[in-house]
Amino acid sequence: MPRPREFDVDTALDRAVDVFWEHGYEGSSLVQLTEAMGINKPSMYAAFGDKRQLFEKAVQRYIATGPAWEMEAFELPTAHEAAATFLHRTVDVVTSDRHPHGCLVVQGVGKCSPENRPVRDYVAQQRANALDFIRERFERAATEGDPTMTSDPETLALLVAGVSEGIAVRANDGVPAEKLHRVVDLAIQGVFRG
């Protein structure tokens, strides 16, 4: 009969999120992960699988615990309001001192060794899903005749996603929030009407 777990799975996973967020996939050792999670390696393997499986679960947790504000932003009446709110809120999130700066999904893998290509592909798919979500919102705006639309939905989605990802990288580099908010204002003024 298996012994009951002596740790909270969600808390341990949240701690793994922070380690991966701070050090990336390849930069996070099993020692760092298990110490942060407060568990030993056998418990980690039993609860989460290997490092790759733990990382994928951490990314899923990261995505699942954050997107409420994204949904709210993209429900605003115009594409202009949706993009501006999304990008400003992105600045707030990626510069918050409550967690590592930047974005786990943007920076968690990057370039990696060939054996970790499946991890990179997994994260790339998560970014592609986010891009699809943004594009669908802009497609709806175009269909509804939103006067703030200035380009085709796919191009606008790529631009907004690119600005969002760039903000995450710059936040990780230490660029302060007030400067990143100015970048958002400039990008929105240059792209959307209204």
N, C-alpha and C positions, 0 to 999 in steps of 0.2 A: 504494500500500500504506500503510495507516494506521500511524502511529508508535505504539509501545507506550507505555502510560501511565507517567509518571515519578513517580507518587505512589500511595500505598495508598488505595484507594477507601473502605474501612471507617474508616480513621483520619480521612480528610477528612470523611466523613459524621458521625462522632462529634463533630468540631469544629463542624460546622454545627448539630448538635443543641444544643450548648452556646450558640451564638450565638442561635438561635431561642428557646431556653429562657430566656436572659437578657433578650432584647429584644422577644420576640414576633415574629409574622410581619411586621406592617407596620413595626415599629421596627428590623428588621434590614435593613441595606443590602447591596447586592451587594459593595461594597468591604469591609465588615466580614466578610461571609461568605467571600469569596475570600482575604482576608488571613489569617483564622483557619484556613482549610482549607489554606493554603500553595500555592494554585494561582491561575492567571489565569482571567479570565472565559471565554475560549474553551474551556479545559479543563473548567471547571465545566459549561458548556452541553453539551459533548460527553459528559461522564460522567453528569450528573444531569438535564439538561434545564433549563428555566427556573426562576425562583425558586419558583413554586408547586409544580412537580414536585420540586424539591429539598426543599421544606418537607414535602411528603407522604412522601418517602423518609426524611426525618429523623424524622418522627412514627412511621413504621413501624419504624425502627431503635430509637427510644426505647422503643416498646412491646415489640419483640422481645427487647431486652436486659434487660428488667426484670421480667417477670411470673413468674419461677420461684417467688419467695417468695409471690406472690399465690396461685398454684396450691397450694402447700404449705399456706397458711393455710386455704383453702377445702376442703381435704381432711381437716381436723381433724374429730373425731367429732360435735361439736354445733355448731349455728348460733351459739350464744354464743361458743364457743372460736374459731370461724372468724372471726366479725366482730371480736372483741377482738384477735386476732392480726393480722388484716389492718389494722385501724386503727392499732394500735401500731407495726406495721412501716411503715405509711405515714408516720407521724410521723418515724421514723428516716430514711427515704429523703428526704422533702421538707425536712428540716432539716440534712442532711449537707453538710459543707463541701467535699466532693469535686466538687460541681457547683453550679449556681445553685439557690437555694432555690425551693420551690414545685414546680409540675408543668407540664410543657410542654403536655400535653393539656388541662389545666384553664385555663391562662392564656395559651397561645400565640396565641390569636386574640381572644377576647372580642368586643367590639363592633368592627366594622371598616367600611371604606368599601364602598359597594355593589359595586364591581368585584371586591372580594375575598370576596364572599358564598360562592362555591364553596369557598374555603379554610375559612371558618367552618363551612359545612355538613359538610365532610370531618371536621373535628375533632369536631363534634357527633355524627357517626356513630360515631366511636371511643369517645366517652363512652357512647353508647347501647349499643354492644357490651359495654362493661364492666358497665353496669347489667344487661344481659341475663344475663351470666355470674353476677353476684351473685344475681339473682332465681332463676336455675335452681338454685343451691345451696340457697337457702331453700325452694324448691318441693320439692326432694329431702328436706330436713329435715322439712317438713310431712307428706309422704307416709310417711316413716319413723316418724312419731309422736314426733319430737324434743321432749322436754319443755321445752326452753329457748325454743321459739318462742312469741311472745306476740301476734303479729299475722299478717296475711296476707303471703305472700312478696313481693308487689309493693311494699307499703308499707314493709316492712322493708328491701328492697333500695334504695328511694329514700332512706330515712333514712341507711343506711350509706354510700351513694354521696355523699349530701349532706354528711355529716360529713367524709368523706374529702376532698372537694373544698374544703370550708371550711378544713380543716387545711392544705391546700396554699396557699390564699390567705393565711392567717394566717402561715404559715412564710415566705412571700415578704415579708410585712410586717415580719418580724423577731421574731415571737413565739417565745420559746425552746421547745425540745423538752420540757422538764419540764412547762411549762404545758399544752402540747398533749396530753401523755400524761394529764394530769389531766382534760382535756376528754373524752378517749376513755373513761376510767374512769367518768366521770359519765354519759356517753351510754349505755354498755353496761349500767351498773347500772339505768338508768331504762327500758331497753327489753327486755332479755333476762332470763329466769329463769335461776337457777343460777349 
